[in-house]
């Protein structure tokens, strides 16, 4: 008798439990609340999995965390009956106590084999889940790059092991090949190489090891995320998938076994916009959304400068006032000599009248403010890395494709205040900073400065390893939401002169 099973998985949902869009204050074409109406269409048994980055990324989650509301993520995952989840890098943003509090509220199980504490796995490494006579081995692993991004205090005592070697060991030590009909790996990480052409996507790091994981012969299904690039690879009855982010879609893997136990696997990525909102799920968190909206609707100031952002390139090729505002806040708060600021990929800027909601949707990530002591040499290295953001095509300055694929990384470009500099995008990468001055004096390699920046960049993330050579002066445990909120409340009418201290030429 033939047997069939569906596996449905989501990844990088970042708090989009509801279809409610806090930016537009209306309902959008995303949200986990749409998923139940797809699940109702299934006639075959299914497993429901999530691949991490579910605890961070939306105003709803920020408000509920700060107000100690019951975990809205756990409420929704429980209601939709998610069987298993693994953890992503952003799930550590608020420390282990918060992650543990989610675990105690969630009725399924967290699986993650490559995180250890006190020489033993911190989470359950795997499970053999039997459904309709089919034994499915499920292993969870996450990117071992997390310690390079996260604040050390949030990872105290944790050790992140190699995902490939850990996965092989779990399969071998637990005899999963013989004890199960199917081996599924949930990996919160992406692909460092194209699985079809075998070409590397960029510099080789330990961040994304999906390519190597897919080479493990015993793995039948590899579920990935983190890069947010929908893609499917199929090879010899093996399949690897990656979904998008913000609950825009989900992965479907359909498996069938014939009478001789030969398996057939098919896969697709399905947009959640195709399915109606489930009102029961929306009702579960409706009160939380109302409370969040009430808090965020407060108008706290007026900005006379045009803070709207319409193009990622335009706001980075020429000084945008939002970068200057962030730098101005950082300089006043820290009294540093120089400040650098980056913006998230999907920053839309500020309207004239600013509410707390405008700050929340533009700055969703939890970073601290740090001051480093940097030399002129380190400063120039960092600026050269920023300058690699640009490319020249048909005599026009464009965004270097490395910042667009395999992952969109506008956030890895910084704008500085306190110095003057020129980027010549026509020159080779590494030789593009043609002028660099501080108070109109040329900066020399041995000069030293106090530099204010966010904690993500301060630890070297995004290709900025040169900052690891700098001396850390001080770290301020204050979120950017609070930094910006407090500054605007102290300056309720902002009207500042734009300082065009850099140029990008070709």
C-alpha positions in Angstrom: 0.0 0.0 0.0 1.3 3.4 -0.9 1.9 5.9 1.9 2.0 9.7 1.7 3.1 12.5 3.9 3.4 16.2 3.6 5.9 18.4 5.5 5.1 22.1 5.7 7.6 24.5 7.0 8.1 28.2 7.6 11.3 30.2 8.3 12.3 33.7 9.3 8.8 34.8 10.2 10.1 37.6 12.4 6.9 38.1 14.3 4.5 38.2 11.4 1.9 36.2 13.3 -0.9 38.3 12.1 -1.6 39.7 8.6 -1.7 43.1 10.3 0.9 45.5 8.9 2.0 48.1 11.5 3.6 50.3 8.9 0.5 50.7 6.8 -1.9 50.1 9.7 -3.9 47.7 7.5 -3.9 44.0 6.6 -1.2 42.8 4.2 -0.6 39.7 2.1 1.5 37.9 4.7 1.1 36.4 8.1 0.9 33.0 9.8 -2.8 33.6 10.4 -3.3 32.6 6.7 -1.6 29.2 7.1 -4.6 27.4 8.8 -6.7 27.9 5.7 -4.1 26.1 3.6 -3.8 23.3 6.1 -7.6 22.7 6.0 -7.2 21.8 2.3 -4.8 18.9 3.0 -6.1 15.4 2.7 -2.8 13.8 3.6 -1.2 13.7 7.1 1.4 16.4 7.7 4.2 17.6 9.9 4.4 21.4 10.6 7.8 22.8 11.3 9.4 26.2 11.8 13.0 27.0 11.0 13.9 29.8 13.4 14.0 33.6 13.7 10.4 33.7 15.2 11.1 35.8 18.4 12.2 39.1 16.9 11.3 41.6 14.2 7.9 43.2 14.7 6.4 45.9 16.9 4.0 43.3 18.4 6.8 41.2 19.7 8.8 44.2 21.0 5.8 45.5 22.9 4.7 42.1 24.3 8.3 41.4 25.5 8.7 44.8 27.2 5.2 44.6 28.8 5.7 40.9 29.9 2.6 39.8 28.0 2.1 36.1 27.4 4.2 34.9 24.5 2.2 35.7 21.3 4.5 33.5 19.2 3.8 30.5 21.5 0.1 31.2 21.4 0.0 31.2 17.6 2.4 28.2 17.1 0.3 26.2 19.6 -3.0 27.1 18.0 -1.7 26.1 14.5 -0.1 23.0 16.0 3.5 23.4 15.0 5.2 20.1 15.9 8.8 21.2 16.0 11.0 24.4 15.7 14.6 25.1 15.6 16.3 28.4 16.7 17.7 31.2 14.5 20.3 33.8 15.3 17.7 36.5 16.1 16.0 34.2 18.7 19.0 34.9 21.0 18.7 38.7 20.7 17.1 39.0 24.1 19.1 36.4 26.0 18.5 32.9 27.1 15.9 33.6 29.8 13.6 35.0 27.2 14.2 32.1 24.8 13.7 29.7 27.7 10.4 31.4 28.6 9.2 30.8 25.0 10.2 27.2 25.3 8.1 26.8 28.5 5.1 28.3 26.7 5.4 26.4 23.5 3.7 23.0 23.4 5.9 21.5 20.7 9.6 20.9 20.9 12.7 22.9 20.1 15.3 20.8 18.2 18.9 22.0 17.8 21.8 19.6 17.9 24.8 21.9 17.5 24.4 24.2 20.6 26.0 22.8 23.7 26.3 23.9 27.3 28.3 22.2 30.0 29.4 19.6 27.5 25.9 18.5 26.6 23.2 19.6 24.1 21.3 22.6 25.3 18.2 21.5 23.3 16.9 18.2 22.1 19.1 17.2 19.1 16.5 15.2 17.1 13.3 13.2 17.2 11.9 10.2 15.4 8.3 11.2 14.7 6.0 8.4 13.5 3.0 9.5 11.5 0.7 7.1 9.6 3.3 4.4 9.9 6.1 6.6 8.5 9.0 7.2 10.7 10.5 10.6 10.1 13.8 11.5 11.8 14.0 15.3 12.3 17.3 17.0 13.2 17.6 20.7 14.1 20.8 22.8 13.6 21.5 26.5 13.4 24.2 28.7 11.9 27.4 28.5 14.0 28.1 32.2 13.1 25.8 33.3 15.9 28.6 34.1 18.4 30.1 36.6 15.8 26.9 38.6 15.9 25.3 38.3 19.3 26.2 40.0 22.5 28.3 37.6 24.6 26.1 37.9 27.7 23.2 36.5 25.6 25.1 33.4 24.8 26.8 32.8 28.2 28.0 29.3 28.5 26.9 28.2 25.0 29.2 26.5 22.5 28.2 26.4 18.8 29.5 23.3 17.0 30.1 22.7 13.3 26.7 22.0 11.8 28.0 19.5 9.2 30.0 17.3 11.6 27.2 17.5 14.2 24.6 16.4 11.8 26.7 13.5 10.6 27.3 12.5 14.2 23.6 12.6 15.2 22.7 10.4 12.2 25.4 7.9 12.9 25.3 7.7 16.7 21.5 7.3 16.7 21.4 4.9 13.7 18.8 7.1 12.1 19.2 5.6 8.6 18.0 2.3 9.9 15.5 3.5 12.4 13.6 5.9 10.2 12.1 6.0 6.7 13.1 9.6 6.1 15.7 12.0 7.4 14.8 15.7 7.6 17.2 18.4 8.7 16.0 21.9 9.7 18.9 24.3 9.3 18.7 27.9 10.2 21.3 28.9 7.7 21.6 29.2 3.9 23.8 28.2 1.0 27.3 29.2 0.5 27.4 27.7 -3.0 24.9 27.2 -5.8 23.8 23.5 -5.6 23.4 23.3 -9.4 26.6 25.1 -10.6 28.7 24.5 -7.4 29.8 28.2 -7.7 30.6 30.0 -4.5 28.3 33.0 -3.7 31.1 35.0 -2.0 33.8 34.7 0.6 33.8 31.3 2.4 32.6 31.6 6.0 30.9 29.4 8.5 27.7 31.4 8.3 25.9 29.3 5.6 26.7 25.6 5.2 23.7 24.4 3.3 25.8 23.2 0.4 27.9 20.9 2.6 24.8 19.7 4.5 23.2 18.6 1.2 26.2 16.5 0.4 25.4 14.2 3.4 24.1 11.2 1.6 21.6 10.1 4.3 19.7 13.4 4.3 16.5 13.2 2.3 15.1 16.7 3.0 17.1 19.8 3.9 15.0 22.8 5.0 16.9 26.1 5.1 16.4 29.8 5.8 18.3 32.9 7.0 19.1 34.2 3.5 15.4 34.8 2.7 15.8 33.6 -0.9 13.1 31.2 -2.1 14.7 28.3 -3.9 14.4 24.6 -4.5 17.0 22.0 -5.4 16.3 18.4 -6.2 18.8 15.7 -6.8 18.4 11.9 -6.8 15.3 11.9 -4.6 16.8 14.4 -2.2 15.4 17.9 -1.9 16.6 21.2 -0.4 14.4 24.3 0.1 14.6 27.8 1.3 11.6 30.1 1.9 11.4 33.9 2.0 10.8 35.8 5.3 8.2 37.7 7.2 5.6 34.9 6.7 5.3 35.6 3.0 5.4 32.0 2.0 5.9 28.4 3.2 7.6 25.3 1.9 5.6 22.1 1.0 7.4 18.8 0.7 5.2 15.9 -0.5 6.6 12.4 0.1 5.2 9.1 -1.1 6.4 5.5 -0.5 5.3 2.7 -2.8 4.8 -0.9 -1.7 8.5 -1.6 -2.1 9.2 1.3 0.1 10.8 3.4 -2.7 10.3 7.0 -2.0 9.3 9.9 -4.2 9.7 13.5 -3.1 8.3 16.7 -4.6 8.6 20.2 -3.3 7.2 23.7 -3.9 7.1 27.1 -2.2 3.6 28.5 -1.8 2.7 32.2 -1.2 0.6 32.8 1.9 -1.2 35.6 0.0 -3.2 32.9 -1.8 -5.1 32.0 1.4 -7.6 33.9 3.5 -6.9 35.1 7.0 -8.1 32.7 9.7 -10.1 34.8 12.1 -9.6 32.5 15.0 -5.8 33.0 14.9 -6.3 36.8 14.5 -8.6 36.9 17.4 -6.0 35.1 19.6 -3.7 38.1 19.3 -6.1 40.9 18.5 -5.9 42.3 22.0 -2.1 42.3 21.8 -2.2 44.2 18.5 -4.7 46.8 19.9 -2.4 47.4 22.9 0.7 47.6 20.7 -1.1 50.1 18.3 -2.3 52.2 21.2 1.2 52.5 22.5 2.8 53.1 19.1 0.3 55.7 17.9 1.7 58.4 20.1 3.1 61.3 18.1 6.4 62.4 19.7 7.8 65.0 17.4 7.9 66.8 14.0 10.8 66.7 11.6 11.0 69.5 9.0 13.6 67.7 6.9 12.4 65.3 4.2 13.1 61.8 5.8 11.3 59.7 3.2 13.4 56.9 1.5 12.3 55.7 -1.9 15.4 53.9 -3.1 18.1 51.9 -1.3 20.8 53.2 -3.7 19.7 56.9 -3.7 19.8 57.2 0.1 23.3 55.7 0.2 25.0 57.3 -2.9 24.2 60.7 -1.5 23.8 61.8 2.1 20.4 61.1 3.4 19.2 63.1 6.5 18.1 59.9 8.3 21.7 58.7 8.4 22.8 62.1 9.7 20.0 62.0 12.4 21.2 58.6 13.7 24.8 59.8 13.7 23.9 63.1 15.4 22.1 61.1 18.2 25.1 58.8 18.6 27.6 61.7 18.8 25.6 63.6 21.3 25.0 60.5 23.5 28.6 59.2 23.4 30.7 62.4 22.8 32.7 60.4 20.3 34.7 62.0 17.5 33.1 60.1 14.6 29.9 58.2 14.2 28.8 55.7 11.6 25.2 54.5 10.9 23.6 51.8 8.9 19.9 51.3 8.0 17.9 48.1 7.8 17.0 46.8 4.3 13.4 47.8 4.4 13.7 51.2 6.0 11.1 53.6 4.6 12.2 56.7 6.5 10.2 59.1 8.7 7.1 61.2 7.9 6.9 64.8 9.1 5.0 63.9 12.2 6.8 61.0 13.9 5.0 58.4 16.0 6.6 55.6 18.0 5.3 53.3 15.3 7.5 55.0 12.7 10.5 54.3 14.9 9.5 50.7 15.6 9.0 49.7 11.9 12.2 51.4 10.7 14.5 50.1 13.5 13.3 46.5 14.3 16.6 45.1 15.4 17.9 45.1 18.9 21.4 46.6 18.8 23.4 48.3 21.5 25.5 51.5 21.0 29.3 51.0 21.2 32.3 53.3 21.2 35.6 51.9 19.8 39.0 53.5 19.7 40.1 53.1 16.1 43.2 54.1 14.2 43.2 55.9 10.9 44.3 52.6 9.3 41.2 50.7 10.7 39.0 53.6 9.7 40.2 53.4 6.1 39.8 49.7 5.9 36.2 50.0 7.0 35.5 52.7 4.5 37.0 50.6 1.8 34.6 47.8 2.8 31.7 50.2 2.5 32.9 51.4 -0.8 32.6 47.9 -2.2 28.8 48.4 -2.1 29.0 50.2 -5.4 29.7 49.1 -8.9 29.8 50.7 -12.4 27.5 49.5 -15.2 26.9 51.3 -18.5 28.7 54.3 -16.9 26.2 54.4 -14.1 26.8 53.8 -10.4 24.8 50.8 -9.3 24.7 48.4 -6.3 27.3 45.7 -6.3 25.5 42.4 -6.9 27.3 40.9 -3.9 25.0 43.1 -1.7 21.9 41.8 -3.5 22.6 38.0 -3.8 22.5 35.5 -2.3 21.1 37.8 0.4 20.1 41.5 0.3 22.5 43.4 2.5 21.9 47.1 2.2 22.4 47.1 6.0 26.1 46.4 5.5 26.7 49.9 4.1 27.5 52.7 6.5 27.4 56.5 6.4 29.8 58.5 8.5 29.6 61.8 10.2 32.6 63.7 11.7 34.9 62.9 8.8 35.0 63.9 5.1 35.7 61.3 2.4 35.4 60.6 -1.3 34.6 57.2 -2.8 35.7 56.6 -6.4 33.5 53.7 -7.5 35.5 53.3 -10.8 38.7 52.2 -8.9 39.4 48.6 -7.9 37.8 47.5 -4.6 40.2 48.2 -1.8 41.5 51.4 -3.5 38.4 53.5 -3.7 38.9 56.0 -0.8 40.7 58.8 -2.6 40.3 61.4 0.2 39.9 61.0 4.0 40.0 63.9 6.4 39.0 64.9 9.9 38.3 68.6 10.5 39.8 69.2 7.1 43.1 67.5 8.0 44.3 64.3 6.3 43.8 61.2 8.4 47.1 59.2 8.9 47.2 55.5 9.7 48.5 56.1 13.2 45.8 58.7 14.1 43.3 57.6 16.7 39.6 58.4 17.1 36.6 57.5 19.2 34.0 55.9 16.9 30.4 55.5 17.8 28.6 52.6 16.0 26.0 49.8 16.6 27.0 46.6 18.3 26.4 44.4 15.2 29.0 46.3 13.3 31.4 46.7 16.3 31.9 43.0 16.6 32.9 42.8 13.0 29.7 41.6 11.4 29.0 42.2 7.7 32.6 41.9 6.6 34.1 44.4 9.0 36.6 42.2 10.8 38.9 45.2 11.0 36.9 46.4 14.0 38.0 43.4 16.0 41.5 45.0 16.1 40.0 48.1 17.7 39.8 48.8 21.5 36.3 48.8 22.9 35.9 51.9 25.1 32.4 51.5 26.3 29.1 49.8 25.4 25.7 51.3 26.2 22.9 48.8 26.8 20.3 51.0 25.1 18.1 50.0 22.2 17.9 52.1 19.0 14.2 52.4 19.5 14.8 54.1 22.9 17.7 56.1 21.7 15.7 57.7 18.8 12.5 58.0 20.9 14.3 59.8 23.7 16.1 62.2 21.4 13.0 63.2 19.4 11.1 63.7 22.6 13.9 66.0 23.8 13.8 67.8 20.4 10.1 67.7 19.5 10.7 70.0 16.4 13.8 68.9 14.4 15.1 71.1 11.6 18.8 70.5 10.9 21.1 71.4 8.0 22.3 68.5 6.0 26.1 68.1 6.1 27.2 66.6 2.8 30.5 65.3 4.0 31.1 62.5 1.5 30.9 62.0 -2.3 30.6 58.9 -4.4 32.1 59.5 -7.9 32.7 57.4 -11.0 
